[in-house]
């Protein structure tokens, strides 16, 4: 009979760290998009968000998370969560006429 040994604290730390960093990156990308982009119909806001997606991976390495263990699903999760937070926060900023 095989036994599976899970290192729960490390797995939990990885999950919480990735989720927190994606959410904070999406919020930061929305704030930067709001400050930098003068025309919301241009693609510049999307480029800002993509830059924040790619900047996360070196941060994971600094925090001790091995991104070599990331599957395609993990990479898609990072992109989707960052995009979702960016989209919601930037939409709120645009509709409330906030200028940064």
Steps between C-alpha positions, in 0.01 A plus 500: 500500500644833395484794729490855377689750705396859452693794632192702589670817627709537182204429272282739696770770495533460124124524442450801722805679362403448136140607560600808699765607252268461201228705670738776608664505157163541333410789730839665446468455123160670508637792698795538263268467199281772643797728556678434170224448243324813377281321245331192650420365153870454419684175565747660739304389807520138385875533450534633855304202632714254301815664637370438853430137410858447384648688796340255742713202403832645625320594822393139547864397471603761759229371734631146466230357275636275227322601180652196332229304679227714340277320256309661215204529734709697751621743233144548373387560858757777545397668175127464564507625859721797414279587203181465706618729777639750249176502302272547801710767671573695181131489404408643840760772463382590149130507583548707815712756312796466733820659378835402644 
